[in-house]
C-alpha cells in the first residue's frame, strides 16, 4: 500500500483501467474460441451460397433479356437486337460456368448445370435461326401457308423450350436462396445464444473489476483528499499546529506541499500588487503622451463648462501659441463658435439629455481673427453614482474638406449650367424644325416628308430623354457625394485623400470597355482574390465598384485606401468612400451620354435641313451621292430600326455634278416604297459603285415583289398598286423624269422576295 501511495493519480487510474481490461480480456479469450466456428460457417456461406444465389439470379436475368431481344428481333429484324441476344446468351453461359466452379457443389450438381448450359446454347442457336426467319418473312411477305405453319410449329417448340429452361433457372434461384436463408437463420440463432452467454460472463467480470477498483481508489485517493480538505480548513482558521500528510510523489503530495507554501505565496501576491500599481502609473503616463501628441484638439472642462485642460493641437487650432495661453484667454470652447444662439442651446440640450455630441460642424474664430471650420465632439463623464464629474471633447480642423465641398458644388453648378444651355439649344432646334416642316409641307417633296414627321420627332425626343436622364443622374450623384464628403474627408488622412483623388482621376481617364457578362464575372473574381490576399474588408463590394468604374488592373497603389476602408467602424461610412469615388467618376459617362445625344439630334436636324433645302439657283453642284442617301436613311431611321436590317456597300466614287435635292427625292421615294413593301420587316441592301463612266446605285428590298404583268407599267403616271387614297401614282414617274434630266436611267428587277431598283448616272453629266 505504501508503494501505491508513491505513484501518481494518473498511474492509479491507468492501473484501475488495466484491471478492467484484464477482466475484459478474460471474457474475450473465452468468447474467442466460440466465435471461430461461427466465422468458419460465415466464410463458407460467403464463398459458396451467396455467389451461387447471385450467379443463378444473373443467369435468370440474362436469359429473360435474351428472350426479350429475340422478340425484338422478330418484330424489327434489326441487327442490334441480334447482338443483344448473343451478348445476353454469353452472360447466361458465363454465370453458369461461374456457378459450376464453386466449391460447395457436388459432382452431380455440376453435371446437371453443365447439361443446362448445353441446353441453353442449343436454345440460343435454335431461337436465333427461328427469329431471323420470322423477321425475313415479315420483310418478304410472300411465304406459303406450309412455310408459315412450319414457322409457327417451330416457334411453339422454341417457346416451350424457353419456358422449361426459365423454370429450371427459377428452381435454381429458389433452391440457392432457400439454402442461403436457412444457413443464415441457423447462424443468427447460434450467435444469439452465444451473445446471451457472453453477456452473463461479461457482467460477472465487470462487477469483480469494479469492486477491486473501488477498494483501491478509496484507500489511495478519496481518503487522502478528505485529509487535504481538513488541512485547508485549519490553514484558513489560522492554526499553527497542523498535522500534515506524509511526503509522497503523487498529485496529493504536491497539493500538500503547496498548502505548506501558502505564506510564501501570499507574500508573492503582495509583491505582484505593487507591480500592478506601477503598471497603472505607466498607463497614465502613456495616456498623457497620447493626449499631448494627438493631431486632434482635446480638452477637458469642469461640470460648469469651464476649460481646465487642453492639448497643444487644440491651442494651435484656436490660434494660440500654447495651451497655457488658451486657458488664460478662453473660459468655454463654445464661446468662439460662430453659429446661432439657437444652435448653441441645442448643443447644450443634447449634451445634458444624450450625454454626447458627435461631429457638429461650425465656423470658429481664431485668436488672430481668422475663420476656420471645425468638427466638434463632446461627452459627459459621470461617476458610479450618476453624478456629473466633467466634460471631455475634441476639435478637428475640417477647413480643407469644406473648401473641397465648395469646389465640388461649383463644379456641379457649372455642369448643370452647360447642360441647361445644350438642352435649350436642342429645344430651339426642334421648334425651328417644326416651323420648317409646316412651311414645306405644300410641295411634292414635303408630301414624302409628311411620312417622316413622327419618326423625326421621335428621333429628336429620344436624345432629349437621354439628356434629361443624364442630368438626373448627375444631380443625384453629386447630391449624394456632397452629403458623403464631410464624413469621407474626416475619415481620410492627407495621404489617403491624395489616393482618393488619384482613384477618381484614374476612373476618369480609363476608356470604357464593353464587357460580356462572363468577362465581367472573371474580372470581378480576379480583383476579389487579389483584395482577399491583402485582407481587405468586403472585397466583393470593392471589386464590383472598381469594375463599374472601369478599373480592372494595377490596383496596388490604391490598396492602402482599400485597407483603410476595411478599418472603418461604421459600414455606411466605409461604403460611402468608394461610392463617392464612383459617383464622381460616372460624371464623365453622363457627360458623354449628353454629347452623344446632342450629336444624334444634330445629325437628324442636319439631315432634315439638307433634305428640306431647295436650291432656287437651278444650277448643278458637285455632290457626293452617298451623302444624299445617308441623309434619307437618317430621316427614315425610326421606321428602319424596328425590323429592317440596312446593309450598305459603298465603293470609293468621285463626286458628280447634279441636282442633289432632286436626287434626294428619288432616294426617298424608292426607300419609302421598299419599307412599305417589306411591311417594316426585312433586309434593305444599298450599293454604290463605279462602272465604266457611270455611277450605279442599286437599292434592293426583301419585300413581296412586283408582279411580272405590271412591271412594264410601274413608271406610268397615275399608275399605283396601293389602295385608293394611299398613293397618287406619280412617285416613280417623277423619279424617272429626274433621272432622265440627269441623262441617266432607272431599271427594275423584281421577283417574290427581292426587288431591285438600279439608277445609273453619268460621271460627267452635260449641262
Secondary structure by P-SEA (a helix, b strand, c coil): ccccccccaaaaaaaaaaaaaaaaaaaaaaacccaaaaaaaaaaaaacaaaaaaaaaaaaaaaaaaaaaaaaaaacccaaaaaaaaaaaaaaaaaaaaaaacccccaaaaaaaaaaaaaaaaaaaaaaaaaaaaaaaaaaccccaaaaaaaaaaaaaaaaaaaaaaaaaaaaaaaaaaaaaaaaaaaaaaaaaaaaaaaaaaaaaaaaaaaaaaaaaaaccaaaaaaaaaaaaaaaacccccccccccccaaaaaaaaaaaaaaaaaaaaaaaaaaaaaaaaaaaaaaaaaaaccccccccccccccccccaaaaaaaccccaaaaaaccccccccccccaaaaaaaaaaaaaccccccbbbbbbccccccbbbbbbbbbbbcccccccccccccccaaaaaaaaaaaaaaaaaaaaaaaaaaaaaaaaaaaaaaaaaaccccaaaaaaaacaaaaaaaaaaaaaaaaaaaaaaaaaaaaaaaaaaaaaaaccaaaaaaaaaaaaaaaacccccccaaaaaaaaaaaaaaaaaacccaaaaaaaaaaaaccccccccaaaaaaaaaacccaaaaaaaaaaaaaaaaaaaaaaaaaaaaaaaaaaaaaaaaaaccccccbbbbbbaaaaaaaaaaaaaaaaaacbbbbbbbcbbbbbbcaaaaaaaaaaaaaaaaaaaaccbbbbbbbbbbcccbbbbbbbbccccccccccccccccccccccccccccaaaaaaaaaaaaaccbbbbbbcccbbbbbbbbbccccc
